[in-house]
């Protein structure tokens, strides 16, 4: 199952697909992500675990701000077994919100849909913060379980230069009490790719 694939991993590497149509036309395309096991050097390794495909309206992508636009993302298994390949695992949905500073912040709802299930398992909320980047993760009972926190003083947030510091943004994954339990790193696909696309790893 999808969760069994994750339980035995030290981490995952999520690679955003470069959209050639978006590069050539400048028009926002639906995002696609591939999920791989994480290697010891922080790169992808082995066979693809999941494919994540965004479904969103063209007008919403062009006309609405990133914080406001709605989308649905389907996470599906990738497998050599034809019976398992492209089987649904999770569905991630964000409704349209008229977000303004601290008011009406966007939420992402996550539903477990494997084997015909339709079980809401939690949500991710992007609260307004003055400087730092923050996400709050809640379980199905609306209990806050994790906070993802990124310091605003990192070079990678302000420029996409060739140095390592400009290519990465580091986040701490914490309990609500502030204990760091894991990390997340957003990496540029490289200097040239960063100049023509907003895709990240």
C-alpha positions in Angstrom: 0.0 0.0 0.0 1.0 3.6 -0.2 1.6 4.0 3.5 3.7 0.8 3.6 5.9 2.3 0.9 6.6 5.3 3.2 7.0 3.6 6.5 10.3 1.9 5.6 11.9 5.0 4.1 14.3 7.5 5.8 12.8 10.1 3.5 11.5 10.9 0.1 12.7 13.1 -2.8 9.9 15.0 -4.7 10.9 16.1 -8.2 8.7 18.7 -9.9 8.4 18.1 -13.7 9.7 20.9 -15.9 6.7 22.0 -18.1 8.1 22.7 -21.6 4.8 24.4 -22.6 5.1 26.8 -19.6 8.7 27.6 -20.4 7.9 28.4 -24.1 4.7 30.3 -23.6 4.9 31.7 -20.1 1.4 30.4 -19.4 1.0 28.5 -16.1 0.5 24.8 -16.6 -0.8 22.2 -14.2 2.0 20.9 -11.9 3.2 17.3 -11.9 5.5 15.8 -9.2 7.3 12.4 -9.0 8.1 10.9 -5.6 11.2 8.8 -5.2 13.1 7.2 -2.2 15.7 9.5 -0.7 19.4 8.6 -1.1 22.0 9.3 1.6 23.3 12.3 -0.3 19.9 13.9 -0.5 19.1 13.0 -4.1 16.5 10.6 -5.6 17.3 6.9 -5.9 15.6 3.8 -7.3 12.1 3.3 -8.7 9.5 6.0 -8.6 7.0 5.5 -5.7 4.2 7.9 -6.6 3.1 10.3 -9.3 1.2 13.5 -8.3 -0.8 15.3 -10.9 -2.6 18.7 -10.3 -6.0 19.3 -11.8 -6.8 23.0 -11.9 -8.7 25.5 -14.1 -6.6 27.5 -16.6 -8.4 30.8 -15.7 -7.7 30.2 -12.0 -4.0 29.6 -12.7 -3.7 32.7 -14.8 -5.9 35.1 -13.0 -5.7 34.2 -9.3 -2.8 34.7 -6.9 -1.0 31.5 -5.9 -2.4 31.7 -2.3 -6.0 31.9 -3.6 -6.3 29.5 -6.5 -8.0 26.2 -6.1 -6.7 22.8 -7.2 -7.0 19.1 -6.7 -4.0 16.8 -6.7 -4.2 13.1 -7.1 -1.4 11.0 -5.7 -1.2 7.6 -7.5 1.1 4.5 -7.1 3.8 3.8 -9.6 4.5 0.1 -9.9 5.8 -2.5 -12.3 2.6 -4.5 -11.5 0.0 -3.3 -14.0 -2.8 -4.0 -11.4 -1.2 -1.6 -9.0 0.2 1.0 -11.4 -1.7 4.3 -11.3 -3.9 3.1 -8.3 -5.1 6.1 -6.3 -3.5 6.7 -2.9 -4.3 10.2 -1.7 -6.3 13.1 -2.9 -5.2 16.6 -1.9 -7.7 19.5 -2.4 -7.5 23.2 -1.9 -10.6 25.3 -2.3 -10.6 28.9 -3.7 -10.0 31.4 -0.9 -10.0 35.2 -0.9 -6.8 35.4 1.2 -5.8 38.8 2.6 -3.0 38.9 5.2 -4.2 37.0 8.3 -7.8 36.7 6.9 -9.2 33.5 5.3 -5.9 31.7 5.0 -5.7 28.8 2.5 -6.1 25.2 3.6 -5.2 21.9 1.9 -7.4 18.9 2.9 -5.9 15.4 2.5 -8.1 12.3 1.9 -7.0 8.7 1.9 -8.6 7.1 -1.2 -6.7 3.8 -1.6 -8.8 0.6 -2.2 -12.0 2.6 -2.5 -11.6 4.4 0.8 -12.7 8.0 1.3 -11.2 8.8 4.7 -10.3 12.4 5.6 -6.9 12.3 7.4 -6.0 15.9 8.0 -5.2 19.3 6.6 -2.4 21.7 6.1 -2.9 25.4 6.9 -0.7 28.3 5.7 -1.1 30.9 8.5 -0.1 34.5 7.9 3.4 35.4 9.3 5.2 38.7 9.1 8.5 37.2 7.9 9.2 33.5 8.3 7.5 30.8 6.2 5.2 28.5 8.2 2.8 25.6 7.7 0.6 24.0 10.3 -0.4 20.3 10.0 -3.6 19.0 11.7 -4.9 15.5 12.1 -8.5 14.4 11.3 -9.7 15.7 14.7 -8.3 19.2 14.1 -5.4 18.6 16.6 -2.2 20.4 15.5 0.5 17.7 15.1 3.4 19.4 13.3 4.6 22.9 12.4 6.9 23.4 9.4 9.1 26.5 9.9 11.5 28.2 7.5 13.6 31.2 8.5 13.2 34.2 6.3 16.9 35.1 6.4 18.0 32.3 4.0 19.6 33.4 0.7 17.6 30.9 -1.3 14.4 32.8 -0.5 15.7 36.0 -2.1 17.9 34.9 -5.0 18.6 31.9 -7.2 22.3 32.2 -7.7 24.8 29.4 -8.4 26.1 29.0 -4.9 24.7 26.2 -2.6 23.2 28.7 -0.2 21.2 30.3 -3.0 20.0 26.9 -4.3 18.4 25.6 -1.1 15.9 26.6 1.5 15.8 24.6 4.8 12.8 24.0 7.0 12.4 22.4 10.4 9.5 20.1 11.1 8.5 20.5 14.8 6.0 19.3 17.3 3.6 22.0 18.5 5.9 22.2 21.6 8.8 23.2 19.4 10.8 20.0 19.4 12.5 19.4 15.9 11.6 15.9 14.7 12.7 16.1 11.1 13.8 18.4 8.3 12.6 19.4 4.8 14.8 21.0 2.1 13.6 22.8 -1.0 16.2 22.6 -3.7 16.5 24.4 -7.0 16.8 22.1 -10.1 19.9 24.1 -11.0 20.9 27.6 -12.1 19.8 27.3 -15.8 16.5 25.5 -15.0 15.7 28.1 -12.3 16.1 30.9 -14.8 13.4 29.4 -17.1 11.1 27.6 -14.7 9.7 27.8 -11.2 10.0 24.0 -10.8 11.7 22.8 -7.6 12.8 19.6 -5.9 
